Amino acid sequence: MSSTSTKDRSNRATLGVVLIGLGMLLLAGDLFPGILFVAGAALIARSLARGERWNHDPAALALLGLWLLFAVPLNWGLLWPVLLIGAGLFLLFGRRRYLV
């Protein structure tokens, strides 16, 4: 596949996710923090359309993380143990090539 068609496909995927997300946010009447999710989802769509892994773009993951911080009411006493468990699971299962 040529790079022009890949670029066109990634641009179309990104714009499609942005338009759908903005439309949904306008219907809901609440732009923040949903705009962070839309931007992160658009960057992930761009990565997938280019044939890359969904977690290839650190900016997308940062935007989705910020969205979580603002959108979800957090119980900080519960958050730290969950983060530690998540980090441990990532170390065990996230990068299979590093396990013995």
C-alpha positions in Angstrom: 0.0 0.0 0.0 1.4 3.4 -0.8 2.1 6.0 1.8 -0.4 8.4 0.2 -3.3 6.0 0.7 -2.2 5.3 4.2 -2.0 9.0 5.0 -5.4 9.6 3.4 -6.9 6.7 5.4 -5.4 8.0 8.7 -6.6 11.5 8.0 -10.1 10.2 7.2 -10.1 8.1 10.4 -8.9 11.0 12.5 -11.4 13.5 11.1 -14.2 11.0 11.4 -13.5 10.3 15.1 -13.2 14.1 15.8 -16.5 14.9 14.0 -18.4 12.1 15.8 -16.9 13.0 19.1 -17.6 16.7 18.7 -21.2 16.0 17.7 -21.7 13.8 20.7 -20.2 16.4 23.0 -22.4 19.2 21.6 -25.5 16.9 22.0 -24.5 16.3 25.6 -23.8 20.0 26.2 -20.6 19.5 28.0 -17.3 20.0 26.2 -14.9 19.6 29.0 -13.4 17.1 29.8 -14.9 15.2 26.9 -12.8 17.1 24.4 -9.7 15.4 26.0 -11.3 12.0 25.3 -12.1 12.9 21.7 -8.6 14.2 21.0 -7.1 11.0 22.5 -9.4 8.8 20.6 -8.7 10.6 17.4 -4.9 10.1 17.9 -5.5 6.4 18.6 -7.6 6.1 15.4 -4.8 7.8 13.4 -2.3 5.3 14.8 -4.5 2.3 14.0 -5.2 3.6 10.5 -1.4 3.8 9.9 -1.1 0.2 10.9 0.5 1.0 14.3 -0.4 -0.3 17.7 -3.1 1.6 19.5 -0.7 2.5 22.4 2.0 3.7 20.0 1.2 7.4 20.6 2.1 8.7 24.1 0.2 11.9 23.5 -3.0 10.0 23.0 -2.5 8.0 26.2 -1.7 11.3 28.1 -4.9 12.9 26.9 -7.0 9.8 27.9 -5.3 9.8 31.3 -6.1 13.5 31.8 -9.7 12.8 30.7 -9.9 10.1 33.4 -8.5 12.5 36.0 -11.2 15.1 35.3 -14.2 12.9 34.3 -14.1 10.2 37.0 -14.5 11.1 40.6 -11.5 9.5 42.2 -11.1 8.0 45.6 -7.4 8.6 46.1 -7.2 5.9 48.9 -8.4 3.4 46.3 -6.4 4.8 43.4 -2.9 3.9 44.6 -3.5 0.2 45.1 -5.3 0.0 41.8 -2.3 1.7 40.1 0.1 -0.6 41.7 -1.9 -3.7 40.6 -2.2 -2.3 37.1 1.6 -1.7 36.9 2.2 -5.2 38.1 -0.2 -6.7 35.5 1.5 -4.6 32.8 4.9 -5.9 33.8 3.6 -9.5 33.8 1.5 -9.4 30.6 2.1 -6.1 28.8 5.5 -6.8 27.3 5.6 -10.6 26.6 9.0 -10.4 24.9 10.7 -9.5 28.2 9.4 -12.4 30.2 11.5 -15.5 30.6 
